[in-house]
Amino acid sequence: MRSFYRRRGLRLLPALMQWRPLAAVGAVSHGLYLWHPAVFSVVQRLGTDWTVPTRLATAGIATAVFT
């Protein structure tokens, strides 16, 4: 596979995979995937009188904390 990248000049993909911000997102993405439905459901039930932006911000922050 390495020779394919060198031959085709496709060095961008391996470089992107080693980029620290992208690697950090990859490290927490599974946790975000697991927690976000439960958190958004609870926020939707508890925040019925909140505005939509408030509910989204609360759910986003809570998801980040639980992840």
Secondary structure, DSSP 8 states (H G I E B T S, - for coil): -HHHHHHHT--HHHHHHT-HHHHHHHHHHHHHHHHHHHHHHHHHHHTTTS-HHHHHHHHHHHHHHH-
